[in-house]
Amino acid sequence: MNETANIALGIDIGGTGIKGALVDLKTGALVSDRFRLDTPRPALPAAVADTVVAVAAHFDFAGPVGVAFPGVVLDGVVHTAANLHPDWIGASLAELVGSRLSGPSVFLNDADAAGLAEARFGAAKGVSGVVLLVTLGTGIGTAMISDGQLVPNSEFGHLELDGLDAETYAAASARKRNNHTWEEWAGHAEHYLKYLERLVWPKLFVLGGGITKNPELWLHYLKPRTPIVLATNINNAGIIGAAAAAAQTQQAG
């Protein structure tokens, strides 16, 4: 497919699958089918990099490519990788992947990609001030948006709360692990959100993650000061946000 100024390729690396699609940068809509390959096991850097390159090659696209990674990424280098393999820490995505792609590339945290997708095309579009995206799943992912701009690598899911790592206390997985009712779990989640409010004073919370598929079970229990909305790009947020980041970096360059 020929390079187009309004299209970028987004790729999302997950613990079980690596998926990608071409994204219309004006609307945030996917303009191709998603293509997915299983994440290698063990998820060693070389094997995962080969899979990312294979996903990219499927699209035969020479334009900008963004890759969302489940960990902290600074200047293309991975600093945390809780859901993949410890060998990732210190590995360079720019060298392992970027050097093998046809177009310019950028690498970012997957929660940051989701936040960027919501800021550009979703629930946080046009909101001034600070917006916090919080994904509630196996862990807690966060993204901070300030006046529409991403502030990368806000690892607020690992704040200490009541002597515990916040995600062990308020992530969706904690409900099942601790055999809590929805109301009990929501009490913990609200406590966590109120703690974030005291630190950041956001204008809006955008909640994402798998738990948002059934908000009628828990959303009404959450009553922080800050308004709450649900994310709108749940299934494709990593892909869309990664593509948006790639295009943004290319424009800045």
Phi, psi and chi 1 to 4 in degrees:
 res  aa     phi    psi   chi1   chi2   chi3   chi4
   1 MET       -  138.0 -177.0  172.3  -69.0      -
   2 ASN   -72.8  151.0  -66.2  -32.3      -      -
   3 GLU   -67.3  136.9  177.9 -179.9   -7.4      -
   4 THR  -130.1  140.0  -55.7      -      -      -
   5 ALA   -61.0  -27.4      -      -      -      -
   6 ASN  -103.0   17.3  -65.6  -39.4      -      -
   7 ILE  -129.6  140.7  -66.6  176.2      -      -
   8 ALA  -139.1  158.9      -      -      -      -
   9 LEU   -98.5  126.9  174.3   60.2      -      -
  10 GLY  -110.6  135.8      -      -      -      -
  11 ILE  -128.9  133.2  -62.4  175.9      -      -
  12 ASP  -118.8  115.7 -172.0   11.0      -      -
  13 ILE   -88.6  120.2  -59.5  173.6      -      -
  14 GLY  -119.2  173.2      -      -      -      -
  15 GLY   -68.2  -25.7      -      -      -      -
  16 THR  -115.4  -24.2   59.1      -      -      -
  17 GLY  -147.0  154.3      -      -      -      -
  18 ILE  -120.2  118.2  -61.9  172.1      -      -
  19 LYS  -129.9  153.5   54.0 -171.9 -177.8  -67.5
  20 GLY  -148.3  164.7      -      -      -      -
  21 ALA  -164.5  159.0      -      -      -      -
  22 LEU   -84.4  139.4  -64.8  173.3      -      -
  23 VAL  -124.3  134.3  178.5      -      -      -
  24 ASP   -77.8  116.0 -176.9  -31.4      -      -
  25 LEU   -76.8   -8.5  -61.0  171.3      -      -
  26 LYS   -85.0  -32.6  -71.9 -174.3  174.7 -179.3
  27 THR  -117.7  -18.3   64.7      -      -      -
  28 GLY    80.4    4.5      -      -      -      -
  29 ALA   -80.9  147.6      -      -      -      -
  30 LEU   -73.6  133.9  -56.7 -168.5      -      -
  31 VAL  -113.6   16.3  -67.5      -      -      -
  32 SER  -146.2  165.8   72.7      -      -      -
  33 ASP   -68.0  150.8  -70.2  -23.8      -      -
  34 ARG   -72.1  144.5  -66.0 -160.6  -43.6  175.9
  35 PHE  -122.4  130.2  179.0   69.6      -      -
  36 ARG  -130.8  139.4 -179.4 -169.9 -176.8  -80.2
  37 LEU  -127.4  149.4  -65.7  173.8      -      -
  38 ASP   -64.2  143.3  -71.2  -17.9      -      -
  39 THR   -69.7  129.3  -58.6      -      -      -
  40 PRO   -60.2  151.3  -20.3   31.5      -      -
  41 ARG  -126.8  120.7  -74.0  -65.9  175.2 -154.1
  42 PRO   -70.1  154.8   27.3  -34.6      -      -
  43 ALA   -85.9   61.1      -      -      -      -
  44 LEU   -73.8  152.4  -68.0  163.3      -      -
  45 PRO   -53.1  -47.3  -30.0   37.2      -      -
  46 ALA   -64.5  -42.2      -      -      -      -
  47 ALA   -68.1  -42.4      -      -      -      -
  48 VAL   -65.8  -41.6  171.3      -      -      -
  49 ALA   -60.1  -42.6      -      -      -      -
  50 ASP   -60.0  -38.5  -74.1  -14.5      -      -
  51 THR   -70.1  -40.8  -53.6      -      -      -
  52 VAL   -60.6  -44.2  172.6      -      -      -
  53 VAL   -63.6  -37.8  171.8      -      -      -
  54 ALA   -65.6  -39.3      -      -      -      -
  55 VAL   -63.9  -44.6  170.1      -      -      -
  56 ALA   -62.2  -41.4      -      -      -      -
  57 ALA   -63.5  -28.6      -      -      -      -
  58 HIS   -57.1  -30.4  170.7   80.5      -      -
  59 PHE   -92.5  -12.1  -64.7   95.7      -      -
  60 ASP    47.3   54.2 -170.7   21.6      -      -
  61 PHE  -120.9  129.6  178.8   70.2      -      -
  62 ALA  -102.8    5.6      -      -      -      -
  63 GLY   -87.2 -166.8      -      -      -      -
  64 PRO   -66.4  143.8   20.6  -30.6      -      -
  65 VAL  -127.0  130.7 -179.3      -      -      -
  66 GLY  -114.1  139.3      -      -      -      -
  67 VAL  -125.3  121.3  179.5      -      -      -
  68 ALA   -93.6  131.3      -      -      -      -
  69 PHE  -123.8  140.2 -177.4   87.9      -      -
  70 PRO   -80.6   67.4   30.2  -35.5      -      -
  71 GLY   176.2  174.6      -      -      -      -
  72 VAL   -73.2  130.6  171.7      -      -      -
  73 VAL  -127.7  121.6 -179.3      -      -      -
  74 LEU  -122.2  120.4  -64.7  173.4      -      -
  75 ASP    52.5   39.4  -61.5  -37.3      -      -
  76 GLY    81.6   -1.1      -      -      -      -
  77 VAL  -106.3  133.7  176.0      -      -      -
  78 VAL   -82.2  133.8  173.8      -      -      -
  79 HIS  -116.4  -20.2  -69.8  -94.7      -      -
  80 THR  -141.3  150.4   66.2      -      -      -
  81 ALA  -157.5   62.9      -      -      -      -
  82 ALA   -61.8  -32.3      -      -      -      -
  83 ASN  -102.6    6.4  -65.5  -40.7      -      -
  84 LEU  -116.8 -103.0  -67.8 -178.3      -      -
  85 HIS  -144.8  141.2 -168.0  -79.7      -      -
  86 PRO   -60.8  -20.4   14.4  -27.5      -      -
  87 ASP   -64.5  -14.8  -79.0    5.1      -      -
  88 TRP   -68.8  -28.1  -91.2  105.2      -      -
  89 ILE   -64.3  119.6  -62.7  174.4      -      -
  90 GLY    92.9   -7.1      -      -      -      -
  91 ALA   -77.7  147.8      -      -      -      -
  92 SER  -102.0  110.9  172.0      -      -      -
  93 LEU   -64.3  -32.7  -79.3  161.2      -      -
  94 ALA   -61.0  -39.3      -      -      -      -
  95 GLU   -81.0  -43.6  -65.9  177.2    2.5      -
  96 LEU   -70.6  -34.9  -72.3  165.2      -      -
  97 VAL  -116.4  -52.6  175.9      -      -      -
  98 GLY   -56.1  -37.3      -      -      -      -
  99 SER   -69.5  -12.2   62.1      -      -      -
 100 ARG  -108.5    4.1  -59.5  164.9   62.2 -172.2
 101 LEU   -97.6  154.4  -60.9  176.3      -      -
 102 SER   -74.3  -32.5  -59.9      -      -      -
 103 GLY  -113.4  178.0      -      -      -      -
 104 PRO   -64.1  149.4   22.9  -32.2      -      -
 105 SER  -135.7  155.9   56.2      -      -      -
 106 VAL  -141.6  150.7   65.5      -      -      -
 107 PHE  -130.1  137.0  -54.1   91.1      -      -
 108 LEU  -151.5  164.9   70.9  163.0      -      -
 109 ASN   -63.6  144.3  170.6  -95.3      -      -
 110 ASP   -67.7  -35.7   56.4   -5.1      -      -
 111 ALA   -67.1  -37.0      -      -      -      -
 112 ASP   -61.9  -39.5  -77.6  -14.0      -      -
 113 ALA   -62.2  -42.8      -      -      -      -
 114 ALA   -62.7  -41.1      -      -      -      -
 115 GLY   -63.8  -40.3      -      -      -      -
 116 LEU   -64.7  -39.2 -160.5   53.2      -      -
 117 ALA   -61.3  -42.1      -      -      -      -
 118 GLU   -70.3  -35.0  -67.5  -59.0  -41.6      -
 119 ALA   -70.8  -36.0      -      -      -      -
 120 ARG   -83.6  -40.6  -67.2  -76.4 -172.5  -85.6
 121 PHE  -131.8   -2.0  -49.8  108.9      -      -
 122 GLY  -124.7 -138.1      -      -      -      -
 123 ALA   -68.2  -20.7      -      -      -      -
 124 ALA  -102.0    6.2      -      -      -      -
 125 LYS   -63.6  129.1 -176.9  177.6 -179.6 -180.0
 126 GLY    79.4    3.5      -      -      -      -
 127 VAL   -86.5  125.2  179.6      -      -      -
 128 SER   -84.2  167.5   63.1      -      -      -
 129 GLY    76.2 -157.5      -      -      -      -
 130 VAL   -93.7  129.7  172.2      -      -      -
 131 VAL  -117.5  135.1  176.2      -      -      -
 132 LEU  -112.7  118.7  -77.3 -178.4      -      -
 133 LEU   -87.0  131.1  170.1   86.9      -      -
 134 VAL  -127.8  116.8 -179.1      -      -      -
 135 THR   -99.4  127.9   60.7      -      -      -
 136 LEU  -111.0  108.9  -60.6  166.5      -      -
 137 GLY  -148.8 -132.3      -      -      -      -
 138 THR   -58.8  -39.1  -55.9      -      -      -
 139 GLY  -126.8 -160.5      -      -      -      -
 140 ILE  -122.2  121.9  -63.9  176.1      -      -
 141 GLY  -106.6  145.1      -      -      -      -
 142 THR  -134.4  151.1   62.5      -      -      -
 143 ALA  -139.4  134.1      -      -      -      -
 144 MET  -105.3  127.4 -179.2 -172.7  -67.8      -
 145 ILE  -117.0  128.2  -53.6  -65.8      -      -
 146 SER  -120.8  113.7  178.1      -      -      -
 147 ASP    49.5   43.8  -69.6  -31.4      -      -
 148 GLY    84.0   -4.9      -      -      -      -
 149 GLN  -105.9  136.6  -60.3  -60.7  -50.0      -
 150 LEU   -73.8  132.8  174.9   67.9      -      -
 151 VAL  -104.5  101.1 -178.8      -      -      -
 152 PRO   -71.0  156.2   18.4  -23.6      -      -
 153 ASN    59.5   48.7  -65.9  -51.0      -      -
 154 SER   -89.4   96.6   60.2      -      -      -
 155 GLU   -87.8   56.3  -70.4  -73.7  -69.4      -
 156 PHE   -71.7  -12.2  -66.8  138.2      -      -
 157 GLY   -68.9  -14.5      -      -      -      -
 158 HIS  -108.1   16.1  -63.4  -68.1      -      -
 159 LEU   -62.6  148.9  -70.2  171.5      -      -
 160 GLU   -81.8  125.2 -176.4  176.3  -45.1      -
 161 LEU  -133.1  117.2 -173.0   62.2      -      -
 162 ASP    53.8   38.6  -64.4  -18.9      -      -
 163 GLY    80.2    5.2      -      -      -      -
 164 LEU  -124.0  154.6  -61.3  170.1      -      -
 165 ASP   -62.1  128.5 -172.1  -55.9      -      -
 166 ALA   -54.1  -38.2      -      -      -      -
 167 GLU   -71.6  -22.6   69.7  175.5   18.4      -
 168 THR   -75.1  -11.7   67.7      -      -      -
 169 TYR  -105.6  -39.0  176.3   91.0      -      -
 170 ALA  -124.1   -3.1      -      -      -      -
 171 ALA   -65.5  159.0      -      -      -      -
 172 ALA   -59.3  -35.5      -      -      -      -
 173 SER   -64.1  -25.3   59.5      -      -      -
 174 ALA   -66.1  -29.0      -      -      -      -
 175 ARG   -62.5  -48.7 -173.3 -174.1   71.2   84.5
 176 LYS   -70.1  -41.8  -67.5 -178.0  178.9  179.9
 177 ARG   -61.8  -37.0 -176.0  170.0   59.5 -109.5
 178 ASN   -98.2    4.6  -62.6  -38.4      -      -
 179 ASN    55.2   44.5 -161.9   29.3      -      -
 180 HIS   -90.0  151.3  -74.9  159.7      -      -
 181 THR   -71.4  168.6   64.6      -      -      -
 182 TRP   -60.8  -39.0  -75.7  105.8      -      -
 183 GLU   -66.2  -40.9 -175.7  174.0    7.8      -
 184 GLU   -64.4  -45.9  -71.8  170.3  -27.5      -
 185 TRP   -63.3  -42.7  170.7   80.2      -      -
 186 ALA   -61.0  -32.1      -      -      -      -
 187 GLY   -61.0  -41.3      -      -      -      -
 188 HIS   -67.6  -43.3  -68.1  -57.0      -      -
 189 ALA   -62.5  -40.6      -      -      -      -
 190 GLU   -65.4  -41.1 -178.8 -177.1   63.3      -
 191 HIS   -58.5  -41.7 -176.5   42.8      -      -
 192 TYR   -65.5  -45.6  168.4   66.0      -      -
 193 LEU   -63.4  -39.0  -66.5  177.1      -      -
 194 LYS   -67.3  -31.8  -73.5 -177.2  174.3  179.3
 195 TYR   -66.0  -43.4 -174.3   56.6      -      -
 196 LEU   -60.7  -39.8  -71.8  179.5      -      -
 197 GLU   -57.6  -39.1  -74.5 -179.1  -39.4      -
 198 ARG   -71.3  -23.9  -65.4 -163.4  -63.3  -88.0
 199 LEU   -88.5  -38.4  -64.0  175.9      -      -
 200 VAL  -117.3  -26.8 -179.7      -      -      -
 201 TRP    52.8   63.4  -76.8   79.3      -      -
 202 PRO   -75.6  159.9   29.0  -34.6      -      -
 203 LYS   -83.7  -25.4  -73.9  -85.2 -166.0   74.5
 204 LEU  -156.4  139.1 -177.1   70.2      -      -
 205 PHE  -100.8  130.8  -78.7  124.1      -      -
 206 VAL  -112.0  116.8  179.0      -      -      -
 207 LEU   -99.1  132.0  -59.7 -173.0      -      -
 208 GLY  -133.7 -166.3      -      -      -      -
 209 GLY    96.7  169.9      -      -      -      -
 210 GLY   -59.5  -28.1      -      -      -      -
 211 ILE   -66.6  -18.9 -158.7  166.4      -      -
 212 THR   -75.0   -1.2   56.2      -      -      -
 213 LYS   -70.5  -24.3  -66.7  175.8 -177.7  176.3
 214 ASN  -132.5   62.0   48.7    5.8      -      -
 215 PRO   -65.6  -21.4   25.8  -35.4      -      -
 216 GLU   -63.1  -17.1   69.6  -78.4   -3.9      -
 217 LEU   -84.1  -19.8  -63.3  175.6      -      -
 218 TRP  -144.3  -23.3   54.7  -90.0      -      -
 219 LEU   -61.4  -36.3 -174.1   56.4      -      -
 220 HIS   -67.5  -14.9   57.5  -73.6      -      -
 221 TYR   -80.8  -17.0  -67.3  121.7      -      -
 222 LEU   -88.6  121.1  -59.1 -177.0      -      -
 223 LYS  -136.3   54.1  -64.1  179.7  169.6   44.5
 224 PRO   -72.1  170.9   29.1  -34.5      -      -
 225 ARG   -64.0  -37.4  175.7 -172.7   66.7 -112.2
 226 THR   -78.8  136.1  -55.2      -      -      -
 227 PRO   -59.6  147.9  -21.7   32.1      -      -
 228 ILE  -119.8  134.8  -65.9  174.6      -      -
 229 VAL  -130.8  160.2  -63.7      -      -      -
 230 LEU   -91.6  145.4  -61.8  179.5      -      -
 231 ALA   -61.8  148.8      -      -      -      -
 232 THR  -105.2  -12.2   59.0      -      -      -
 233 ASN  -116.4   42.9  -65.4  -60.9      -      -
 234 ILE   -57.9  -54.0  -63.5  170.4      -      -
 235 ASN   -69.9  -32.4  -68.3  -27.0      -      -
 236 ASN  -116.8   14.8  -63.2  -43.2      -      -
 237 ALA   -59.5  -43.1      -      -      -      -
 238 GLY   -63.2  -42.2      -      -      -      -
 239 ILE   -64.7  -48.3  -69.4  172.4      -      -
 240 ILE   -65.8  -46.0  -65.0  168.3      -      -
 241 GLY   -66.5  -37.0      -      -      -      -
 242 ALA   -64.5  -41.9      -      -      -      -
 243 ALA   -63.2  -42.1      -      -      -      -
 244 ALA   -63.6  -39.6      -      -      -      -
 245 ALA   -65.2  -39.0      -      -      -      -
 246 ALA   -63.2  -45.1      -      -      -      -
 247 ALA   -65.7  -39.7      -      -      -      -
 248 GLN   -63.2  -42.8 -178.8  175.5  -68.2      -
 249 THR   -65.4  -39.9  -59.7      -      -      -
 250 GLN   -63.7  -40.9 -174.1 -176.6   46.0      -
 251 GLN   -66.1  -39.6  -69.4  166.4    1.0      -
 252 ALA   -65.8  -32.5      -      -      -      -
 253 GLY   -73.5      -      -      -      -      -
